[in-house]
Amino acid sequence: MNKQEAADFLGVSVRALERYVSQGRISVRYEKGKTRPTANFDEQELEAFKQELNQPTYKPRQIPTPSQVEEDTALTHSGEVSEFGEITAIDKLAGIIEKLLQREFPSVPVADKLLLTISEAQALTGLSREILREAIATGELKAKVIGKGWKIKRSDLDKFIDELS
């Protein structure tokens, strides 16, 4: 029985059949064909494997440990009640994420930074992004790629501005 016939017999795709072969669940015998070796499968072995595939699978019920029960209880029975019922763990996580996103992180004013991005240099100097990029490309303004973006030393930007005047 060739590969396609075997796949049809088992009711699976050819790729699934190849996966079963690579996992060692089915053996295959290659015989010389006209242009390349052909895969041949034993019908009796395929019949036995088909029986195995059709067996119902089940997972034995896991008995939760006392610590798992406490964790589940803490998540589902927190005592907080909304107008729609108890607050779930997902609602709590969403609230935590929302608070983190609203938190303001300390920021240094652009005028005090030693390294600037192109956007910051643009805001500080009033020059367009294209002029700054062109100056970097020609070497008039020193800059370096750090991480994913260009960084310009404040002193190099000051020198570039002085040369423009």
C-alpha positions, 0 to 999 in steps of 0.5 A: 500500500503506497503513502496516499492509499495508507493515508486514505485508509487511516483517514489522515493526511499524508503529512500526518502519516509521515509524522507517524512514521518519523515518530516510529509509530508506523514502519515503512518499507521503501522499494525501488520505483521507476524514478525514486524509492516508493514507500510501502506500508504493511496492511496488517500493521496499518489495520492495528494502528487504525484500531489504536487511533480509533481508541477513545483517549481520556485523561485521568481526573487530577485531584487538586492539592490543598494549595491548588484549591486555596489558589483557586478559591483566592482567585474566584472568591475574593469577596469583591462583587460587581454589578454583574457578579464576582470579579474574575481573575481576568478582571483583576489582571486587566485592572492591574495592567490598566494601573500600570499603564496609567503610572507615570514614569520619571522623565528627564526633560529633553533639554537635559538629556545627553543622548537624543533621538532624531525626534528629540533633536528635531523638537529641540532644534526645530529642524526637519527630520529630513535635514537631520537624517541628511546631515547624519548621512553626509557626516555633518552630524555625528550619530550612532545606531543604538538599539533600534534607533539613531542616537545623537550626542548633545554636544555633536548636535550643538556643534552642528547647530553652531556650524549652520549659523 
